[in-house]
């Protein structure tokens, strides 16, 4: 199950990943935790706290870029979510025509 910031806000929770939330997720048996909008110092502490007990994915704003992938990988996260891959992609005009299979050809 993926629980994002909007889900937390809807039930009155916070919108930033905290170390307390990470501890709680680990204690409750989470398999993967998304670390969203953490600065490098907090991210390093989260990786240390997790200690390999849970997979970690990092995401968030301008701090997750192609140029920073080596830095983020060196911190010890398992996955990286990068909106820039979608925001920067060039659009392609595609069309799908559906023909009536029962109509006679022509």
Residue pairs with C-beta under 8 A, 6 or more apart in sequence:
2 34
4 34
4 36
5 15
5 16
5 36
8 14
8 15
9 15
14 21
16 36
16 37
17 33
17 34
17 35
17 36
17 37
17 38
17 46
19 42
19 45
19 46
19 49
22 33
22 35
22 46
22 49
22 50
23 49
25 33
25 54
26 33
26 49
26 50
26 53
26 54
30 54
31 54
31 55
32 54
32 55
32 56
32 57
32 78
32 79
33 50
33 54
33 55
33 56
33 57
34 57
34 58
34 59
34 81
35 43
35 46
35 56
35 57
35 58
35 59
35 60
35 77
36 58
36 59
36 60
37 59
37 60
37 61
37 63
38 46
38 58
38 60
39 63
40 63
40 71
40 75
43 58
43 72
43 75
43 77
44 75
46 56
47 56
47 75
47 76
47 77
50 56
55 78
55 79
56 76
56 77
56 78
56 79
57 77
57 78
57 79
57 80
57 81
58 64
58 72
58 75
58 77
58 79
58 80
58 81
59 80
59 81
59 82
59 83
64 72
64 80
64 81
64 82
64 83
64 84
65 82
65 84
66 82
66 84
69 80
72 80
73 80
